[in-house]
Amino acid sequence: MATMTRATARKVESSSTTHSARIEQLTKATTKATTKATTLLVFFWLIAVILQLYFFTRL
C-alpha cells in the first residue's frame, strides 16, 4: 500500500505543480496590486504636502 503507481505519482506531481503555479500567480497579482496601491498612496500624499505648503506659505 505504501508504493504508488506511476499514474498516481504523476497525478500527485501534477497537482503539486498546479498548486505551486497558482501560488506563484497569486503572489504576482498581490505584488502588482500592492505596488499600484502604494504608488497611488504616495502620489496623493505628495499632492497633499504640496497643497499644504502652498496654502500655508500664502498666509
N, CA, C and O atoms as CSV, one atom per row, in Angstrom:
chain,resi,resn,atom,element,x,y,z
A,1,MET,N,N,0.821,-1.205,0.000
A,1,MET,CA,C,0.000,0.000,0.000
A,1,MET,C,C,0.861,1.264,0.000
A,1,MET,O,O,0.434,2.323,-0.460
A,2,ALA,N,N,2.064,1.132,0.518
A,2,ALA,CA,C,2.938,2.302,0.612
A,2,ALA,C,C,3.477,2.723,-0.753
A,2,ALA,O,O,3.849,3.880,-0.946
A,3,THR,N,N,3.518,1.786,-1.695
A,3,THR,CA,C,4.039,2.141,-3.013
A,3,THR,C,C,2.937,2.772,-3.855
A,3,THR,O,O,1.771,2.385,-3.781
A,4,MET,N,N,3.341,3.755,-4.660
A,4,MET,CA,C,2.378,4.422,-5.538
A,4,MET,C,C,2.559,3.926,-6.960
A,4,MET,O,O,3.669,3.592,-7.375
A,5,THR,N,N,1.489,3.880,-7.684
A,5,THR,CA,C,1.607,3.533,-9.099
A,5,THR,C,C,2.144,4.757,-9.826
A,5,THR,O,O,2.126,5.865,-9.290
A,6,ARG,N,N,2.620,4.552,-11.038
A,6,ARG,CA,C,3.165,5.677,-11.809
A,6,ARG,C,C,2.102,6.737,-12.067
A,6,ARG,O,O,2.376,7.934,-11.985
A,7,ALA,N,N,0.894,6.294,-12.377
A,7,ALA,CA,C,-0.197,7.233,-12.658
A,7,ALA,C,C,-0.496,8.096,-11.435
A,7,ALA,O,O,-0.700,9.305,-11.548
A,8,THR,N,N,-0.519,7.463,-10.275
A,8,THR,CA,C,-0.793,8.205,-9.038
A,8,THR,C,C,0.332,9.191,-8.758
A,8,THR,O,O,0.087,10.334,-8.375
A,9,ALA,N,N,1.561,8.743,-8.951
A,9,ALA,CA,C,2.723,9.609,-8.726
A,9,ALA,C,C,2.668,10.816,-9.660
A,9,ALA,O,O,2.931,11.944,-9.243
A,10,ARG,N,N,2.323,10.570,-10.926
A,10,ARG,CA,C,2.222,11.662,-11.894
A,10,ARG,C,C,1.119,12.636,-11.492
A,10,ARG,O,O,1.275,13.852,-11.592
A,11,LYS,N,N,0.004,12.076,-11.036
A,11,LYS,CA,C,-1.131,12.909,-10.639
A,11,LYS,C,C,-0.754,13.793,-9.445
A,11,LYS,O,O,-1.078,14.980,-9.416
A,12,VAL,N,N,-0.080,13.212,-8.479
A,12,VAL,CA,C,0.352,13.966,-7.300
A,12,VAL,C,C,1.326,15.063,-7.714
A,12,VAL,O,O,1.220,16.204,-7.263
A,13,GLU,N,N,2.275,14.707,-8.577
A,13,GLU,CA,C,3.265,15.679,-9.043
A,13,GLU,C,C,2.575,16.809,-9.800
A,13,GLU,O,O,2.881,17.982,-9.588
A,14,SER,N,N,1.649,16.453,-10.677
A,14,SER,CA,C,0.916,17.434,-11.465
A,14,SER,C,C,0.106,18.346,-10.555
A,14,SER,O,O,0.056,19.559,-10.759
A,15,SER,N,N,-0.521,17.754,-9.559
A,15,SER,CA,C,-1.340,18.508,-8.612
A,15,SER,C,C,-0.496,19.514,-7.843
A,15,SER,O,O,-0.900,20.664,-7.675
A,16,SER,N,N,0.678,19.087,-7.374
A,16,SER,CA,C,1.527,19.999,-6.606
A,16,SER,C,C,2.105,21.079,-7.511
A,16,SER,O,O,2.292,22.216,-7.076
A,17,THR,N,N,2.393,20.734,-8.770
A,17,THR,CA,C,2.894,21.724,-9.723
A,17,THR,C,C,1.822,22.775,-9.972
A,17,THR,O,O,2.108,23.972,-9.988
A,18,THR,N,N,0.594,22.326,-10.164
A,18,THR,CA,C,-0.512,23.250,-10.389
A,18,THR,C,C,-0.686,24.152,-9.174
A,18,THR,O,O,-0.911,25.355,-9.311
A,19,HIS,N,N,-0.582,23.571,-7.996
A,19,HIS,CA,C,-0.718,24.333,-6.757
A,19,HIS,C,C,0.380,25.394,-6.670
A,19,HIS,O,O,0.111,26.543,-6.320
A,20,SER,N,N,1.607,25.008,-6.987
A,20,SER,CA,C,2.732,25.951,-6.958
A,20,SER,C,C,2.517,27.070,-7.968
A,20,SER,O,O,2.796,28.235,-7.686
A,21,ALA,N,N,2.024,26.710,-9.134
A,21,ALA,CA,C,1.769,27.708,-10.174
A,21,ALA,C,C,0.695,28.693,-9.715
A,21,ALA,O,O,0.795,29.895,-9.957
A,22,ARG,N,N,-0.328,28.169,-9.053
A,22,ARG,CA,C,-1.400,29.041,-8.538
A,22,ARG,C,C,-0.860,29.997,-7.485
A,22,ARG,O,O,-1.179,31.186,-7.488
A,23,ILE,N,N,-0.041,29.467,-6.589
A,23,ILE,CA,C,0.548,30.307,-5.540
A,23,ILE,C,C,1.411,31.401,-6.175
A,23,ILE,O,O,1.355,32.564,-5.774
A,24,GLU,N,N,2.201,31.011,-7.162
A,24,GLU,CA,C,3.066,31.974,-7.846
A,24,GLU,C,C,2.235,33.063,-8.524
A,24,GLU,O,O,2.570,34.246,-8.459
A,25,GLN,N,N,1.152,32.650,-9.172
A,25,GLN,CA,C,0.269,33.587,-9.863
A,25,GLN,C,C,-0.367,34.561,-8.861
A,25,GLN,O,O,-0.433,35.766,-9.104
A,26,LEU,N,N,-0.830,34.016,-7.741
A,26,LEU,CA,C,-1.429,34.858,-6.699
A,26,LEU,C,C,-0.413,35.832,-6.124
A,26,LEU,O,O,-0.726,36.993,-5.864
A,27,THR,N,N,0.808,35.346,-5.930
A,27,THR,CA,C,1.869,36.198,-5.397
A,27,THR,C,C,2.143,37.356,-6.344
A,27,THR,O,O,2.272,38.503,-5.915
A,28,LYS,N,N,2.233,37.049,-7.642
A,28,LYS,CA,C,2.480,38.100,-8.636
A,28,LYS,C,C,1.350,39.120,-8.632
A,28,LYS,O,O,1.595,40.326,-8.651
A,29,ALA,N,N,0.109,38.634,-8.608
A,29,ALA,CA,C,-1.053,39.525,-8.619
A,29,ALA,C,C,-1.082,40.405,-7.372
A,29,ALA,O,O,-1.369,41.600,-7.451
A,30,THR,N,N,-0.786,39.808,-6.235
A,30,THR,CA,C,-0.783,40.559,-4.973
A,30,THR,C,C,0.303,41.623,-4.991
A,30,THR,O,O,0.078,42.760,-4.575
A,31,THR,N,N,1.480,41.249,-5.473
A,31,THR,CA,C,2.593,42.196,-5.544
A,31,THR,C,C,2.237,43.365,-6.450
A,31,THR,O,O,2.505,44.523,-6.127
A,32,LYS,N,N,1.629,43.047,-7.591
A,32,LYS,CA,C,1.242,44.082,-8.547
A,32,LYS,C,C,0.228,45.039,-7.919
A,32,LYS,O,O,0.360,46.257,-8.040
A,33,ALA,N,N,-0.777,44.487,-7.252
A,33,ALA,CA,C,-1.814,45.303,-6.613
A,33,ALA,C,C,-1.228,46.165,-5.498
A,33,ALA,O,O,-1.585,47.334,-5.351
A,34,THR,N,N,-0.333,45.578,-4.719
A,34,THR,CA,C,0.293,46.316,-3.614
A,34,THR,C,C,1.129,47.468,-4.150
A,34,THR,O,O,1.095,48.573,-3.608
A,35,THR,N,N,1.874,47.210,-5.206
A,35,THR,CA,C,2.707,48.248,-5.815
A,35,THR,C,C,1.838,49.385,-6.327
A,35,THR,O,O,2.156,50.558,-6.135
A,36,LYS,N,N,0.740,49.028,-6.980
A,36,LYS,CA,C,-0.173,50.028,-7.524
A,36,LYS,C,C,-0.767,50.875,-6.397
A,36,LYS,O,O,-0.812,52.101,-6.494
A,37,ALA,N,N,-1.217,50.224,-5.342
A,37,ALA,CA,C,-1.816,50.928,-4.207
A,37,ALA,C,C,-0.801,51.852,-3.537
A,37,ALA,O,O,-1.125,52.986,-3.184
A,38,THR,N,N,0.415,51.367,-3.365
A,38,THR,CA,C,1.465,52.173,-2.735
A,38,THR,C,C,1.790,53.391,-3.591
A,38,THR,O,O,1.960,54.494,-3.072
A,39,THR,N,N,1.877,53.189,-4.900
A,39,THR,CA,C,2.166,54.292,-5.814
A,39,THR,C,C,1.086,55.363,-5.720
A,39,THR,O,O,1.391,56.553,-5.647
A,40,LEU,N,N,-0.180,54.938,-5.721
A,40,LEU,CA,C,-1.286,55.892,-5.602
A,40,LEU,C,C,-1.239,56.630,-4.268
A,40,LEU,O,O,-1.455,57.841,-4.214
A,41,LEU,N,N,-0.957,55.903,-3.206
A,41,LEU,CA,C,-0.883,56.499,-1.877
A,41,LEU,C,C,0.201,57.574,-1.830
A,41,LEU,O,O,-0.032,58.674,-1.328
A,42,VAL,N,N,1.370,57.261,-2.347
A,42,VAL,CA,C,2.483,58.215,-2.360
A,42,VAL,C,C,2.131,59.427,-3.220
A,42,VAL,O,O,2.435,60.562,-2.855
A,43,PHE,N,N,1.495,59.185,-4.354
A,43,PHE,CA,C,1.097,60.257,-5.268
A,43,PHE,C,C,0.153,61.242,-4.566
A,43,PHE,O,O,0.372,62.453,-4.604
A,44,PHE,N,N,-0.901,60.712,-3.922
A,44,PHE,CA,C,-1.860,61.584,-3.241
A,44,PHE,C,C,-1.240,62.262,-2.019
A,44,PHE,O,O,-1.579,63.403,-1.707
A,45,TRP,N,N,-0.344,61.576,-1.333
A,45,TRP,CA,C,0.357,62.166,-0.192
A,45,TRP,C,C,1.193,63.349,-0.662
A,45,TRP,O,O,1.230,64.393,-0.012
A,46,LEU,N,N,1.861,63.176,-1.799
A,46,LEU,CA,C,2.692,64.234,-2.360
A,46,LEU,C,C,1.840,65.444,-2.734
A,46,LEU,O,O,2.226,66.581,-2.463
A,47,ILE,N,N,0.692,65.208,-3.350
A,47,ILE,CA,C,-0.226,66.297,-3.700
A,47,ILE,C,C,-0.674,67.030,-2.434
A,47,ILE,O,O,-0.716,68.260,-2.403
A,48,ALA,N,N,-1.009,66.265,-1.388
A,48,ALA,CA,C,-1.449,66.870,-0.125
A,48,ALA,C,C,-0.348,67.745,0.471
A,48,ALA,O,O,-0.623,68.850,0.939
A,49,VAL,N,N,0.877,67.269,0.459
A,49,VAL,CA,C,2.005,68.031,1.008
A,49,VAL,C,C,2.219,69.312,0.204
A,49,VAL,O,O,2.423,70.381,0.780
A,50,ILE,N,N,2.173,69.206,-1.116
A,50,ILE,CA,C,2.365,70.383,-1.973
A,50,ILE,C,C,1.264,71.416,-1.725
A,50,ILE,O,O,1.540,72.612,-1.621
A,51,LEU,N,N,0.016,70.948,-1.632
A,51,LEU,CA,C,-1.095,71.871,-1.360
A,51,LEU,C,C,-0.949,72.541,0.003
A,51,LEU,O,O,-1.200,73.739,0.138
A,52,GLN,N,N,-0.545,71.777,1.006
A,52,GLN,CA,C,-0.349,72.355,2.341
A,52,GLN,C,C,0.742,73.417,2.313
A,52,GLN,O,O,0.575,74.502,2.871
A,53,LEU,N,N,1.846,73.108,1.670
A,53,LEU,CA,C,2.937,74.079,1.577
A,53,LEU,C,C,2.469,75.342,0.859
A,53,LEU,O,O,2.781,76.456,1.277
A,54,TYR,N,N,1.731,75.160,-0.204
A,54,TYR,CA,C,1.229,76.288,-0.987
A,54,TYR,C,C,0.316,77.176,-0.142
A,54,TYR,O,O,0.495,78.394,-0.105
A,55,PHE,N,N,-0.663,76.570,0.537
A,55,PHE,CA,C,-1.618,77.365,1.304
A,55,PHE,C,C,-1.011,77.955,2.575
A,55,PHE,O,O,-1.353,79.079,2.943
A,56,PHE,N,N,-0.126,77.236,3.251
A,56,PHE,CA,C,0.457,77.759,4.483
A,56,PHE,C,C,1.485,78.852,4.215
A,56,PHE,O,O,1.695,79.716,5.066
A,57,THR,N,N,2.125,78.834,3.061
A,57,THR,CA,C,3.085,79.898,2.756
A,57,THR,C,C,2.356,81.162,2.299
A,57,THR,O,O,2.934,82.249,2.329
A,58,ARG,N,N,1.098,81.036,1.878
A,58,ARG,CA,C,0.321,82.206,1.457
A,58,ARG,C,C,-0.218,82.983,2.653
A,58,ARG,O,O,-0.569,84.157,2.527
A,59,LEU,N,N,-0.283,82.328,3.818
A,59,LEU,CA,C,-0.863,83.005,4.997
A,59,LEU,C,C,0.030,84.124,5.499
A,59,LEU,O,O,-0.307,84.790,6.478
